[in-house]
Amino acid sequence: MASEKFRFLLRMPVELRERLLEASRESDRSLNAEIVDRLERSCRPTLARRAAALLRTIPVLEGEGFMKGRLRVTLAALSVLVLAATTVLLAVASGPSKTTRPSAVITAGELPTALGRYLATTQGFESEEGPGSAGEAEFRERAYPDNTISVAEMSAARAAFARAEDRHTNKGREKKGEWTPVGPSTALYPLENFRNAFNYVPNEYVAGGRTTSIALSSRCNPEHCVAYITPAGGGVWRTKDALAAHPDWKYLGGPLGINAAGSVVIDENDPSDNTVYVGTGEGNICGSGCVAGTGLYRSRNGGVTWTNLGRPEFQGKGIGSIAIKPGDPDTLYVGSTTALRGMSSSCCSGVTRPVPGIAKWGLYKSTDAGQTWGFIHNGSTNVADCAGTADPREFANTLTCSPRGVRSVVLDPSNPDIVY
């Protein structure tokens, strides 16, 4: 049928393919589109075909006179054939034609259904070969879901970039539009004399990795600025001069029972900035390093000593977020998630998730500074719907409640009784 489209497999010499690729780049289309265009042009009526048709119409008659007449017509037809062949060679040598590129066919399985339907209506989309260049791919990505970028959109983008570039920086110490690393650039983990299954550090070593949480005091000044960070598998680090050119970081994670940390927050109700909470266990989802923790910890002396809070509720899980109610330091919210336990010598095997026997994952609240906790939310309007490990269907994401838990919790600054 004329409306049907078919795929084809074409073998060709390397030299010919290179010439066709060069021609496709010059015509700003894919290799497939270039081949299809040339095949279509080769199927059109040509002078050569017309000459051959003329020869077929000449009757074959006997006699010398007739033979001489046919010879003259034959020579004329051969001249037309030579002219046609010369025209084709010149076309190949001069490069690709500038005809309109054909629209490629979007086939089932290559794209998400909704995207495929949209792109099928977009003129000039090439799905067989992909974008003809990295620049074209980048342009299409920026233009999506449209197939082009208007002048108004370009102007708005320039204005937004200019506004971002002019944002305030710290008294000119950093250059506009640039990031300044503040460390710890050399994360030296000290020897742990009391080794166990959670904290086995046989010697001092330098390590690195992703940072799961940052807490910065709201009372910073150039001479004193407290900040805490929690690397995913690196415990807790603190600096008291976060605004210095090279902040001095100190490792505080040893007493937490495990180096996996997911969240850290400074209690803004304490004007000394010495009260800090750390949630062990990473709240993110990953296949190897998002390790379960040992609970929530609090320090009232800037991380020198720690007290474990809510071990029954949070052990074996990840803590992705901690919120403390302004004006009421006894009211705490903790977002907990499932996390993995166990690792083999080769990545990502020997893993258990969720950890058997853990408490329900989701949002917890305490009104007595962490002495007792109540389970208040995990994605359902009825908290009783959520069962945790008691019902395997929840982790399999076949029930109303979240299969992973609560990753983030935020209190409304204008009304801390509103929880997000």
Secondary structure, DSSP 4 states (H G I P E B T S, - for coil): -TT----------HHHHHHHHHHHHHTTS-HHHHHHHHHHHHHS--HHHHHHHHHHHS----SHHHHHHHHHHHHHHHHHHHHHHHHHHHHHHH----PPPPPPPPPTTSS-HHHHHHHHTSTT---SS--SSHHHHHHHHHHTTSSS--HHHHHHHHHHHHHHHTS--STTSSPTT-----S-SSEEEPP-SS--SS----S-EEE---EEEEEE-TT-BTTBB-EEEEETTS--EEESBTTSSS--EEE--GGGSSS-EEEEEE-TTSTTS--EEEEES--S--SSS-B----EEEESSTTSS-EEE-HHHHTTSEEEEEEE-TT-TT-EEEEEE--BB---SSTT-S-BSSPTTPPPPSEEEESSTTSS-EEEESSSSSGGG--GGGSHHHHTT-SSS-SSB-----EETTEEEEE-
